[in-house]
Amino acid sequence: MDLSIIVPLLNEAESLPELSEWIDRVMKEHGLSYELVYVDDGSRDDSWSVITKLAADNPNVKGIKFRRNYGKAAALNCGFAESHGDVVITMDADLQDCPDEIPELRRMIVEEGFDLVSGWKKKRHDPISKTVPTRFFNWTTRRMSKIRLHDFNCGLKAYSSDVVKSIEVFGEMHRYIPVIAKWAGFTKIGEKVVQHQKRKYGKTKYGPDRFFKGYLDLLSITFTSRFGKRPMHFFGLLGTLLFLAGFGIAGFLAYDRIFFEGYKMTERPLFYFGMLAMILGTQLFVAGFLGELISRSAHDRNAYLIETKKNLDQG
């Protein structure tokens, strides 16, 4: 199968027939075999009824329905697990992503060898209250991840099948799939300017709180990617430095008391800072030690992504 098109959705019943027809027309024009997987993330409107009808009329349409709303990341993760195409496309269901972009996105994966191609909505049809925070968010993510993308949060992306079968998306991490892919070893990440349509039906499902959650998720994924399998390298180092700083303060105060007959150690505020540093340092070191024990006991502690093998079947 050439393409798996994964569409997570929440209360988008009005837009689904038009989107399905549009995708089907583009696929036929370019002679591409495909599956269109709708993932209904707990919609309260008639979205599932529409998906059921579309699937009955078109065998390429498939559907997954959650019992409740779990979030876009969960919808994408389930869609990835059910995909069968050589190239996987993700897009939103609100008709703001243009299906006409799909063949070129696929070509960049197949012919140019990209692992992931992200859409860039260079010209957006959104209010300034959304575009300004988005630009700042993208700038911050670009600086922290070292991935040169202009639009991390664009729903229109293309992936090789190896990428979607090798990564796990959870929480609110859908906006950081390029970062997750990079840390998994898929470093050939490209970008394509794509059309951004005005919303035709319904209203946006995202509020201003998503930007605050986004930064917390970025810190989380950066930390777990770097130290998930070696927590002692972070907590142990920080704890050791704090303990040594506190021990140095205590040594200085003791030296001053013994040789220069200064104030009693307990009468100086610096003494309590030193004690606090030693206590926090000890706690952080123990946290790193416990984290290391948990990490080494995890069932996937020796799970590594292997790109290829050669001559291993020979004796």
C-alpha positions, 0 to 999 in steps of 0.5 A: 500500500502506498499511503496510510492517511491518519486523521484524528478528529473531535466533533468534525462531522460536517467536514468529513464527507468533503475531506474524504471525497477530496482525498479520494480524488487526489489519490485516484488522480495520482494512481496511489493505493491508500487507506484513510484511517479516521480516529474519533477521539470521543466526539459528541456529535455525529462524527462516528455515524458519518465515518461508518457511512463513509466506510460502507461506501468506500473500502479505503476508509477505516475508523477507530472510535475511542470511548472518551476523549484521550487527546490528539497524541493518543489518536495518532499513536493508535492510528500509527499502530493500525497503519499499513502504508509505506508512507504515513500522512497525518492531517487534521479533519477541519479542512484547513490542511490541503490533501493536494499536498499529499503526493509531493510529501510522499515523493519527498519521503520515497525519492529524496529519502527523508524520514519525516517531512513536516508541513510549514503553514507559511501563510496562516489564516488564523487570528493574531492571538494564535499566530504570535504565540505559535511563532514564539513557541516554534522559535523556542522549540527550534532552539532547544531541539536543534531541529530547523523547522518553522512549524512544529505544530502543523498537523500535515506531516509525512513519515516513513513507515519505519518512523511511526512503527518505532516511536511512541506518542503519548500525553500531549507529545504530538507537537513534538513528533519531530523531536521524538523521531530525532532522538530515536535516530531518524535525523533526516527531517525535511520541511515543505511549505503547505497551503493553509485553508480557512476553517469552513465548519465548526470552531477550533478545539485548542485554547491558550492553555495548550502553549503552557502545556507545550513548554512543559511537554518540551522540558519533559521530552528533552529530559527523558530523551537525554536521561531516561536510561541514565538518571544517575548522570543527571541527579547524581551529578547535581546532587554531588555538586550540591553536597560538595558545595554545602560541605565546602561551606561547612569546612570554611565556617569550621576553619574560621571558627577554629583559627580566627575565633569567629562566630559560632557556626550555628550563629551564621546564616551561611551555616544553614545554607550549607546544611540545606545544600548537603541535604538536597544534594544527598536527596538528589543523589539517592533519587538518581540511584533509585532511578537507576535501579528502576531503569535497569529493571525495566523490561525494555532496558535493552531495547534498541532500534536497529536499522539493518543487519548483515551476515548474522545468519551465517555461522 
